[in-house]
């Protein structure tokens, strides 16, 4: 296979008898593939663009994490603050005199700080 039976030499053109149009099409496809390959390599070696893409990716990750943490904080704070307020209110109703004394002390402390200014 690939050899001319009569002369014993290899014949490349005999196996693939292509017309000039087929050769042109083949050359054009090869050029297109080569151009695509060069463009892909140029994109990979463009350090500035790669750095910008990485920065954008990190920003997106940080924004996602921040939103996740803020969402957790919003979810837990009202419950925690509400529970603490309910607990303080219950203690104040159980012990009205000590609660009044603490409120008077805090009020006096705040009034003193304001008057010094």
C-alpha positions in Angstrom: 0.0 0.0 0.0 1.4 3.4 -0.9 3.8 2.0 -3.4 3.5 2.0 -7.2 3.4 -1.7 -8.3 5.4 -1.2 -11.4 8.4 0.9 -10.3 8.8 0.1 -6.6 8.9 3.7 -5.5 6.5 5.4 -3.1 3.8 7.5 -4.7 2.1 10.0 -2.3 -0.1 11.6 -4.8 -1.4 8.3 -6.2 -3.3 7.5 -3.0 -5.0 10.8 -2.6 -5.8 12.1 -6.0 -7.1 15.5 -5.0 -8.3 18.3 -7.2 -6.8 21.8 -6.8 -10.1 22.9 -5.2 -9.8 20.2 -2.6 -6.2 21.2 -1.9 -7.3 24.8 -1.5 -10.1 23.8 0.9 -7.6 21.7 2.9 -5.1 24.5 3.1 -7.9 26.9 4.2 -9.0 24.6 6.9 -5.4 24.2 8.1 -5.0 27.9 8.2 -8.2 28.3 10.2 -7.1 25.7 12.7 -3.7 27.3 13.0 -5.2 30.7 13.5 -7.5 29.3 16.2 -4.5 27.7 17.9 -2.4 30.9 17.8 -5.4 32.9 19.2 -5.8 30.3 22.1 -2.0 30.5 22.9 -2.1 34.3 22.8 -5.0 34.3 25.2 -3.1 32.0 27.6 0.0 34.1 27.5 -1.7 37.4 28.0 -0.7 38.0 31.7 -2.5 41.2 32.1 -5.8 39.8 31.0 -5.3 36.6 33.2 -4.5 38.8 36.2 -7.7 40.9 35.6 -9.8 37.6 35.3 -8.3 36.3 38.5 -9.0 39.6 40.4 -12.6 39.5 39.1 -12.9 35.9 40.3 -11.6 36.7 43.7 -13.9 39.7 44.0 -16.8 37.6 43.1 -15.8 35.0 45.8 -15.3 37.6 48.4 -18.7 39.3 47.6 -20.4 35.9 47.8 -18.8 35.1 51.2 -19.6 38.6 52.5 -23.3 38.2 51.5 -23.3 34.8 53.1 -21.9 36.1 56.4 -24.2 39.2 56.4 -27.2 36.9 55.8 -26.2 34.8 58.8 -25.7 37.9 60.9 -29.1 39.3 60.0 -30.7 35.9 60.7 -29.1 35.5 64.1 -29.1 39.1 65.5 -32.9 39.7 65.7 -33.4 36.3 67.4 -30.5 36.9 69.8 -31.5 40.5 70.6 -35.1 39.6 70.9 -34.3 36.7 73.2 -32.1 38.9 75.4 -34.6 41.7 75.5 -37.3 39.2 76.6 -35.1 37.7 79.2 -34.2 41.2 80.6 -37.8 42.2 80.6 -38.8 39.0 82.5 -36.0 39.7 85.1 -37.1 43.3 85.5 -40.7 42.2 86.1 -39.7 39.6 88.7 -37.5 42.1 90.5 -38.8 45.7 90.0 -36.8 47.4 92.8 -33.3 46.2 91.7 -34.3 46.9 88.1 -35.3 50.5 89.0 -32.0 51.0 90.9 -30.0 49.8 87.9 -32.0 52.1 85.5 -31.4 55.0 87.9 -27.7 54.3 88.0 -27.4 54.0 84.2 -29.5 57.2 83.7 -27.3 59.1 86.2 -24.1 57.9 84.5 -25.4 59.0 81.1 -26.5 62.4 82.5 -23.1 62.9 84.1 -21.2 62.1 80.8 -23.4 64.5 78.9 -23.0 67.4 81.4 -19.2 67.1 81.3 -19.1 67.9 77.7 
